[in-house]
Amino acid sequence: MNAPRRADGRTISRVGNDLPVRIGLTTYREAAAWGVWNEPADLLPSTYADCVVVAGGVPLLLPPAAVDRPGAAAAAVAACDGLIIAGGADVAPERYDAERSPRTGPARTDRDAWELAVLAAATDAAVPVLAICRGMQVLNVARGGDLIQHLPDTVGTDVHCPTVGQHGRHVVDLDPHRTVGRLLGPRTDVATYHHQAVGRLGDGLVATGWAEDGTVEAVELVAAPWVVGVQWHPEAYDGARLFAGFLAACDRHRRAAAPAAGAP
């Protein structure tokens, strides 16, 4: 069997067993219809899993089903070499002690609780994290930061979400000395679809990318080996280098953890 390869063509190491790195992805829980069925479903746009596979990993979906079960988040993360907090609905403003704006969407309390729990478990275990769009906002809230609840009220345009149901495009400037800037260079074109954004940065986070209007577009948890948030959607457009860098970090984590896992 051929070894899996990252987007840059290099082989992903297999450690401890004959499997590539395992990437947990948080999911939506939505009403869905397929075939003759119309019922609640745990789902995620297929582009997330496809990007993980292209980068050399195996995607594992982590729905918010066991949110009330003690130890479930830690057990889920223990089965993964890396964690992606996916995009989706607005984080409940009660999570960051703010009054709800009429522009903020309905609360998804199960998903908020589950993603905060798996994120805490991942950071405690030094598991690499890629937090995408809503995921970056969850990361900021988890660290005690807050959110801008309707970005057009702050920046005066809808450039970050120009068309309902379609990703827009804009340019992001990146700190070339930080993780995302080292992977993508000092400026990149991104796929955008969000009406909320990071406000006050949470503890330990630094901003590493900015839109032309000043909106924070990338953050990094400086004390962690690899915890990165991006406000855009790399799974939708031009994300190969970012996913390759993330999978490489997950591979390093897996190799470092393997001796400890095999110890008596």
C-alpha positions in Angstrom: 0.0 0.0 0.0 1.4 3.4 -0.9 2.1 5.8 2.0 -0.3 8.8 2.2 1.2 12.1 1.1 0.7 15.7 2.1 -0.3 18.4 -0.4 3.5 19.2 -0.8 4.1 15.6 -2.0 6.0 14.5 1.1 5.0 11.3 2.9 3.0 11.4 6.1 4.8 9.3 8.7 2.9 6.4 10.2 3.6 5.8 13.9 2.5 3.0 16.2 0.2 1.4 13.6 -0.4 1.4 9.9 -2.6 4.5 9.8 -2.0 8.1 8.8 -2.8 11.0 11.2 -6.3 11.2 12.5 -8.0 14.5 12.4 -11.2 15.2 14.5 -13.6 17.7 12.9 -16.5 19.2 14.9 -19.9 19.1 13.0 -23.2 20.8 12.6 -26.4 19.3 14.0 -29.1 20.4 11.6 -32.4 19.4 10.1 -31.5 17.7 6.8 -33.2 15.9 3.9 -31.9 13.1 1.7 -33.6 10.4 -0.2 -36.9 9.7 1.6 -35.6 11.1 4.9 -36.1 14.4 6.6 -34.7 14.5 10.1 -32.0 15.9 12.4 -28.5 15.0 11.2 -24.9 15.5 12.1 -23.2 16.9 9.1 -20.3 19.0 7.7 -19.5 20.3 4.2 -17.5 17.6 2.5 -14.7 20.1 1.6 -13.4 19.9 5.2 -12.9 16.1 5.0 -11.6 16.3 1.4 -8.9 18.8 2.5 -7.8 16.6 5.3 -7.6 13.6 3.0 -5.6 15.5 0.3 -3.2 16.7 3.0 -2.6 13.0 4.1 -5.0 12.5 7.0 -8.1 10.6 8.0 -11.1 12.7 9.0 -13.1 11.7 12.1 -16.4 13.5 12.7 -17.0 14.7 16.3 -20.7 15.6 16.6 -22.1 17.3 19.7 -23.9 14.2 20.8 -22.1 13.4 24.1 -21.8 17.0 25.3 -23.4 16.1 28.7 -21.3 13.0 29.3 -18.3 13.5 31.7 -15.0 12.7 30.0 -16.5 12.5 26.5 -14.6 15.4 25.1 -11.2 14.2 26.4 -11.9 10.7 25.1 -12.8 12.1 21.7 -9.6 14.2 21.5 -7.5 11.2 22.8 -8.5 9.4 19.6 -7.2 12.2 17.4 -3.8 13.6 16.4 -5.3 17.0 15.5 -8.5 18.9 15.9 -10.4 21.2 13.5 -13.1 23.4 15.0 -15.3 24.0 12.0 -17.4 27.0 10.8 -21.1 27.5 11.4 -23.6 29.3 13.5 -23.0 32.3 15.8 -21.5 31.6 19.3 -24.1 32.5 22.0 -23.2 36.0 23.4 -23.9 34.7 26.9 -20.6 32.8 26.5 -18.7 36.1 26.6 -21.0 38.1 28.9 -22.6 40.3 26.2 -26.1 41.3 25.5 -27.6 39.6 22.5 -27.7 41.7 19.3 -30.8 41.4 17.2 -28.4 40.5 14.4 -27.0 37.4 16.2 -28.4 34.1 15.2 -30.2 31.5 17.4 -28.2 29.9 20.2 -26.7 26.4 19.5 -26.0 25.6 23.1 -25.0 22.0 22.5 -22.5 22.9 19.9 -21.0 25.8 21.9 -20.6 23.5 25.0 -19.1 20.6 23.0 -16.6 22.7 21.0 -15.4 24.6 24.1 -14.9 21.2 25.8 -13.0 19.5 23.0 -10.9 22.6 22.5 -10.0 22.6 26.2 -9.1 18.9 26.0 -7.0 19.5 22.9 -5.0 22.4 24.4 -4.5 20.5 27.7 -3.0 17.6 25.7 -1.0 19.8 23.3 -3.0 18.4 20.4 -2.7 20.8 17.3 -5.8 22.8 16.6 -7.0 24.5 13.4 -10.0 26.8 14.2 -11.9 27.9 11.1 -14.3 30.9 11.0 -16.7 30.2 13.8 -13.9 28.0 15.2 -11.6 31.0 15.6 -14.4 32.8 17.4 -14.9 29.8 19.7 -11.1 29.8 20.4 -11.2 33.5 21.3 -14.2 33.1 23.6 -12.6 30.1 25.2 -9.6 32.3 26.1 -11.9 35.0 27.7 -12.2 37.3 24.6 -15.3 38.6 23.0 -16.9 39.0 19.6 -18.2 41.8 17.4 -21.7 40.6 16.8 -22.4 42.2 13.5 -19.3 43.3 11.6 -21.0 45.6 9.0 -22.0 47.8 11.9 -18.3 48.3 12.7 -16.6 48.3 9.3 -19.4 49.9 7.3 -19.5 47.3 4.5 -20.6 43.7 3.9 -17.2 42.8 2.3 -16.9 39.8 4.7 -20.2 38.3 3.7 -21.2 39.9 0.4 -23.7 37.4 -1.0 -25.9 35.0 1.0 -24.9 31.4 0.4 -21.7 32.2 -1.5 -18.2 32.8 -0.3 -16.8 36.2 -1.1 -13.1 37.1 -1.6 -10.8 39.6 0.0 -7.1 40.1 0.8 -5.6 39.3 4.2 -2.2 40.6 5.4 -0.2 38.2 7.6 2.6 38.5 10.0 5.4 36.7 8.1 7.1 35.7 11.4 4.0 33.7 12.7 2.7 30.3 11.7 0.2 31.2 9.0 2.4 33.9 7.5 5.3 31.4 7.3 3.0 29.0 5.4 1.2 31.4 3.1 3.4 34.5 2.9 2.8 38.1 3.9 -0.5 38.5 1.9 -3.1 36.1 0.6 -6.5 36.0 -1.1 -9.2 34.2 1.0 -12.7 32.9 0.8 -14.9 34.8 3.3 -18.3 34.2 4.8 -18.9 35.7 8.2 -20.8 38.6 9.8 -19.2 38.3 13.3 -15.5 38.7 14.2 -13.0 38.7 17.0 -13.3 41.7 19.3 -11.1 41.8 22.4 -8.5 39.1 22.1 -8.5 36.3 24.7 -5.6 35.5 27.0 -2.5 34.2 25.3 -3.8 34.9 21.8 -2.0 37.2 19.4 -3.4 38.6 16.1 -1.4 37.4 13.1 -3.6 38.4 10.2 -5.8 41.4 9.3 -8.2 42.4 6.5 -7.7 45.8 4.9 -10.5 47.2 7.2 -8.6 46.1 10.3 -10.7 43.0 11.1 -8.6 40.3 12.8 -8.4 37.4 10.3 -5.9 35.1 12.0 -4.8 34.4 15.6 -2.3 32.1 17.3 -2.1 30.8 20.9 1.5 31.6 21.6 2.1 29.2 24.5 0.8 26.2 22.6 2.8 24.1 20.1 0.3 24.7 17.3 -3.1 26.3 17.9 -4.1 28.6 15.0 -7.4 30.3 14.1 -8.3 31.7 10.7 -11.5 33.8 10.1 -11.7 32.7 6.5 -12.6 29.4 4.9 -9.4 27.5 3.7 -11.5 24.4 3.0 -13.4 26.3 0.3 -10.6 28.0 -1.5 -6.7 27.7 -1.8 -6.3 26.0 1.5 -3.7 23.3 0.6 -0.7 25.0 2.2 -2.5 25.7 5.4 -3.9 22.1 5.7 -0.4 20.7 4.8 1.2 22.8 7.6 -1.5 21.7 10.1 -1.1 18.0 9.1 2.6 18.3 9.5 2.1 19.6 13.0 -0.3 16.8 13.8 2.3 14.3 12.5 5.0 15.7 14.8 2.6 15.5 17.7 1.7 11.9 16.9 5.4 10.9 16.7 6.2 12.7 19.9 3.3 11.0 21.7 4.0 7.5 20.4 6.8 6.6 22.9 4.7 7.7 25.9 1.7 5.7 24.6 3.9 2.6 24.3 5.4 2.9 27.8 4.4 0.4 30.4 
